[in-house]
């Protein structure tokens, strides 16, 4: 029996009639771009996340790009982000001419370390690389924004991050591409992913906890002025009408067909989040018997949506041994992420060096992910655990 890494086929079987009906309605309407389903999805997801507004867009990367453009990020600005994440987080910073300043992670949560963030901000403010490793840059950098990443489905420590950002006058752009549906206790209330910072961004890539059948994304905000800017940037900097362009923008629209798909998948989403918790609990019980593993830890008051179930081996050699066992048993695996961004060739101009982000580098050398989705059965999980035991 083939074991899928993410089982989209079983999920589709649950929603196929509704999805197909929704797609037929879009096809018959001819409203393929910014059709009524896009506005319906924006309203539904804003209500779900607890924000006033949502702006659908073409991908999670476009969401981040639109957010930074709306906030005026550009040349001479420093934007703080973790190096242990997908390329897009820092890519949009560099594409706008700003400078990514990498901040190491907490090795338990894999998210940006708030204490190191404070130190890195002070290092940029004082232009003092002895305080914290800084990128090579020309001229003076002005701290502008922080992009915390909710990696593998777990919300970052927004209590400390938001306080630090406010103390230094920085914007916060939440990168919730992997965490839609995740929650945390914040100031006595339960808050969802998408509700933190001036603008929050997510992705609907098919493998995400809430995924469409192509590319898609969304921005969330409580600020009416930022809403207007996001809507303008999304369509070539459009002004009062289609052919008035008041700023530079992008082609960032969400297809109506993807919105129709997402509306129907939202009907089962909360159940899928609960099922992911069941899968994670079973993994924790089964893998406790495998020596040398560090399993995911979720701090008290937070609920992860486990976009990936990522484990740390004892060492790189131990990881290679485990991956070989799993491959022999027909279990698919993946490494998120084998090389932190500060060491990627695309950022060579920043002149970071090995050793600058020790936690990210150590985790990258040990981490690996095993199958995780709402429809993973106990029997299959037992097979996976048995394979890892050798």
C-alpha positions in Angstrom: 0.0 0.0 0.0 1.3 3.4 -1.0 1.5 5.9 1.8 0.9 9.5 0.7 2.9 12.3 2.4 -0.3 14.5 2.2 -3.6 12.8 1.3 -5.5 15.3 -0.9 -7.4 12.5 -2.7 -9.3 11.4 0.4 -10.1 15.0 1.3 -11.4 15.6 -2.3 -13.7 12.6 -2.1 -15.4 14.3 0.9 -16.0 17.6 -0.9 -16.1 16.6 -4.6 -19.9 17.2 -5.2 -19.8 20.6 -3.5 -16.6 21.7 -5.2 -17.7 20.6 -8.6 -21.0 22.4 -8.2 -19.1 25.5 -7.1 -16.8 25.3 -10.1 -19.7 24.8 -12.5 -21.4 27.9 -11.1 -18.2 29.9 -11.8 -17.9 28.5 -15.3 -21.5 29.3 -16.1 -21.2 32.9 -14.7 -18.1 33.7 -16.6 -16.8 35.8 -13.6 -13.4 34.3 -13.5 -11.5 37.3 -12.1 -12.7 38.9 -8.8 -16.1 37.2 -9.1 -18.6 37.1 -6.2 -17.0 34.1 -4.6 -13.8 36.1 -3.9 -15.7 38.6 -1.8 -17.6 35.9 -0.1 -14.4 34.1 0.8 -12.8 37.3 2.0 -15.7 38.0 4.3 -15.8 34.4 5.6 -12.1 34.2 6.4 -11.9 37.6 8.0 -14.7 36.6 10.3 -13.0 33.3 11.0 -9.6 34.9 11.8 -11.2 37.8 13.8 -10.1 40.7 11.6 -12.1 43.5 10.0 -10.8 42.9 6.4 -9.3 40.3 4.1 -7.9 40.7 0.6 -7.6 37.5 -1.5 -4.5 37.3 -3.7 -2.7 34.9 -6.1 -0.3 33.3 -3.7 1.2 33.5 -0.2 4.3 35.1 -1.8 2.1 37.8 -3.4 0.4 38.3 0.0 3.8 39.1 1.6 4.8 41.3 -1.3 1.5 43.2 -1.2 1.9 43.7 2.6 5.4 45.1 2.4 4.4 47.4 -0.5 1.4 48.7 1.4 3.7 49.5 4.3 6.2 51.3 2.1 9.1 48.9 2.6 11.9 49.6 0.2 15.6 50.5 -0.2 17.4 51.4 3.0 15.0 49.5 5.2 15.9 46.5 7.3 13.3 43.8 7.6 13.9 41.1 10.3 13.0 37.5 9.6 14.1 34.0 10.5 16.5 32.1 8.2 14.9 28.8 8.9 11.9 29.1 6.6 10.8 28.9 3.0 12.5 31.2 0.4 9.5 33.5 0.0 9.7 35.2 3.4 13.0 37.0 2.7 12.7 36.9 -1.1 10.0 39.6 -1.1 12.1 41.8 1.1 15.0 41.6 -1.3 12.8 42.1 -4.4 11.7 45.4 -3.0 15.2 46.6 -2.5 15.1 46.3 1.2 17.6 44.2 3.2 16.7 41.0 5.0 18.2 40.8 8.5 18.2 37.2 9.7 17.4 36.4 13.3 18.0 33.0 14.6 15.3 30.7 15.9 14.1 29.1 19.1 15.2 25.4 18.7 12.0 24.2 20.4 9.4 26.0 18.4 11.5 26.6 15.2 10.1 30.2 15.2 12.0 33.4 15.5 13.6 33.9 18.9 12.2 37.1 20.5 15.3 37.7 22.6 17.6 37.5 19.6 15.2 39.8 17.7 15.6 42.5 20.3 19.4 42.2 20.0 19.4 42.2 16.2 17.2 45.4 16.1 19.7 47.2 18.4 22.6 46.0 16.3 21.0 47.6 13.2 20.1 50.8 15.1 23.7 51.1 16.3 25.2 49.6 13.1 27.2 47.3 15.3 27.7 43.8 14.1 29.5 42.9 17.3 26.1 42.9 19.0 24.5 40.5 16.4 25.6 39.2 12.9 24.4 41.7 10.3 24.2 41.5 6.5 26.6 43.4 4.3 24.9 46.6 3.1 25.6 50.0 1.7 24.7 53.1 3.7 22.6 53.2 6.8 19.8 50.7 7.4 16.6 51.8 9.0 14.7 49.1 10.9 11.2 49.0 9.3 9.4 45.7 9.9 9.5 42.2 11.3 8.2 39.1 9.5 7.6 36.3 12.1 7.0 33.0 10.5 4.5 30.5 12.1 6.6 27.5 11.0 5.1 24.0 10.6 1.7 25.3 11.8 2.7 26.8 15.2 2.2 30.4 16.0 5.2 32.4 16.9 5.6 34.2 20.3 3.5 37.3 19.4 3.3 38.4 23.0 7.0 39.3 23.0 7.4 40.0 19.3 4.6 42.6 19.1 6.0 44.3 22.3 9.5 44.4 20.9 8.3 45.7 17.5 6.2 48.4 19.2 9.1 49.5 21.4 11.2 50.1 18.3 8.5 51.5 16.0 8.4 48.6 13.6 5.6 47.1 11.6 4.8 43.4 12.1 3.8 41.3 9.0 2.6 37.9 10.1 3.7 35.1 7.8 1.0 32.5 8.5 1.5 30.6 5.3 1.7 27.3 7.2 -0.5 28.1 10.1 -4.0 29.0 9.0 -6.3 27.7 11.7 -3.7 27.7 14.5 -4.6 29.5 17.7 -3.0 30.9 20.9 -4.0 32.5 24.1 -3.2 36.2 23.9 -4.0 38.7 26.6 -6.7 36.5 28.0 -8.4 35.7 24.7 -8.0 33.0 22.0 -6.6 34.5 18.8 -6.3 32.8 15.4 -3.5 33.0 12.9 -4.2 35.9 10.6 -5.0 38.3 13.4 -1.5 39.5 14.4 0.5 42.5 13.3 -0.5 45.4 11.0 -1.0 42.9 8.2 -1.1 39.1 8.3 -0.5 36.8 5.3 -1.4 33.2 4.4 -1.1 30.8 1.6 -3.6 28.4 0.0 -1.0 26.3 -1.8 -2.6 22.8 -2.1 -0.4 21.2 0.6 -1.3 23.9 3.2 -3.8 23.1 6.1 -6.4 25.1 4.0 -5.3 24.6 0.4 -6.9 25.3 -2.9 -6.2 23.4 -6.2 -3.6 25.8 -7.5 -2.0 28.9 -6.1 -3.8 31.3 -3.8 -3.2 33.5 -0.7 -4.8 36.2 1.4 -3.9 39.3 3.5 -5.7 40.2 6.7 -5.8 43.6 8.4 -7.9 45.8 10.7 -6.8 49.0 9.1 -9.1 50.6 6.5 -6.3 52.6 5.0 -4.1 49.4 4.6 -7.1 47.6 3.1 -7.3 50.3 0.4 -3.6 50.1 -0.3 -3.7 46.3 -0.5 -6.6 46.3 -2.9 -4.8 48.9 -5.1 -1.4 47.1 -5.1 -3.2 43.8 -5.9 -4.3 45.2 -9.3 -1.4 47.3 -10.7 -1.8 50.1 -8.3 -5.3 50.8 -9.5 -7.0 54.0 -8.3 -10.7 55.0 -8.7 -11.1 53.1 -11.9 -9.4 50.4 -14.0 -7.2 52.6 -16.0 -6.1 55.0 -13.2 -2.9 53.8 -11.7 -1.9 55.8 -8.6 1.1 53.6 -7.5 3.1 50.7 -8.7 1.5 47.3 -8.0 1.4 43.7 -9.2 -1.0 41.2 -10.8 -2.0 39.6 -7.5 -5.7 38.6 -7.9 -7.2 35.4 -6.5 -9.0 33.4 -9.2 -12.7 33.0 -8.6 -12.5 29.2 -9.1 -10.0 28.9 -6.3 -12.2 31.0 -4.1 -15.1 28.6 -4.8 -13.0 25.6 -3.9 -11.9 27.2 -0.7 -15.4 28.2 0.4 -16.4 24.5 0.2 -13.3 23.2 1.9 -13.9 25.6 4.8 -17.0 23.6 5.6 -14.8 20.7 6.8 -11.8 22.7 7.9 -12.5 22.9 11.6 -13.0 19.1 11.7 -9.7 18.7 9.9 -7.9 20.8 12.4 -9.2 18.5 15.2 -8.2 15.4 13.2 -4.7 16.8 12.9 -4.5 17.0 16.7 -5.5 13.3 16.9 -2.8 12.4 14.4 -0.2 14.4 16.3 -1.1 12.8 19.6 -0.8 9.3 18.2 2.6 10.1 16.7 3.8 11.4 20.1 2.7 8.1 21.8 4.2 5.9 19.0 7.4 7.7 18.5 8.3 8.0 22.2 9.8 4.6 22.0 12.2 5.5 19.2 15.5 6.6 20.7 17.2 9.8 19.8 14.2 11.7 18.5 13.1 15.2 19.5 9.4 15.5 18.8 7.4 18.7 18.1 6.5 20.6 21.2 3.6 23.0 21.4 3.8 25.6 24.2 0.9 25.8 26.6 -1.9 27.9 25.3 -1.2 27.3 21.6 -2.8 24.9 19.1 -0.7 23.9 16.1 -2.3 22.9 12.8 0.8 20.7 12.0 1.3 21.8 8.4 4.2 19.4 8.7 5.1 16.9 11.4 8.8 17.7 11.8 11.2 15.7 14.0 14.8 16.2 14.9 17.2 13.3 14.8 20.2 13.0 17.1 22.6 14.0 14.3 22.9 14.2 10.5 24.1 10.6 10.5 21.1 9.5 12.6 18.8 11.3 10.3 20.2 9.6 7.2 19.8 6.2 8.9 16.2 7.0 9.8 15.4 8.2 6.3 16.9 5.1 4.8 14.7 2.9 7.0 11.6 4.8 6.1 12.4 4.7 2.4 12.9 1.0 2.6 9.4 0.7 4.1 7.8 2.9 1.5 7.3 5.8 3.8 7.7 9.2 2.1 9.7 11.9 3.9 10.9 15.4 3.3 13.5 17.8 4.8 12.1 21.3 5.6 14.7 23.0 5.3 18.1 21.5 4.5 19.9 24.9 4.1 18.9 28.1 6.1 18.3 31.2 4.0 21.4 33.1 5.3 23.6 30.4 3.6 21.6 30.2 0.3 23.4 31.3 -2.9 20.6 33.8 -3.6 21.6 35.8 -0.5 25.4 35.5 -1.0 25.5 39.3 -1.4 24.6 39.7 2.2 27.8 37.9 3.2 26.5 35.9 6.1 28.7 33.0 7.1 28.3 29.5 8.6 28.0 29.9 12.4 26.1 33.2 12.2 22.8 31.4 13.0 23.8 28.4 15.0 20.3 27.2 16.0 19.0 27.3 12.5 22.1 25.5 11.1 21.9 22.8 13.8 18.2 22.2 13.2 18.6 22.1 9.4 21.2 19.3 9.9 18.9 17.1 11.9 15.3 17.9 11.0 13.0 15.8 8.8 9.2 15.4 8.3 7.0 12.4 8.0 3.5 12.0 6.6 0.9 14.4 8.2 -2.7 15.0 7.2 -6.1 14.7 8.8 -6.9 11.3 7.2 -3.8 9.5 8.5 -5.0 6.3 10.2 -3.6 4.8 13.4 -2.6 1.6 11.4 -0.5 3.6 9.0 1.1 5.6 11.8 2.0 2.3 13.5 3.7 1.2 10.3 5.7 4.4 10.2 6.7 4.1 13.8 7.7 0.5 13.3 9.8 1.4 10.3 11.7 4.0 12.3 12.5 1.5 15.1 14.4 -0.6 12.6 
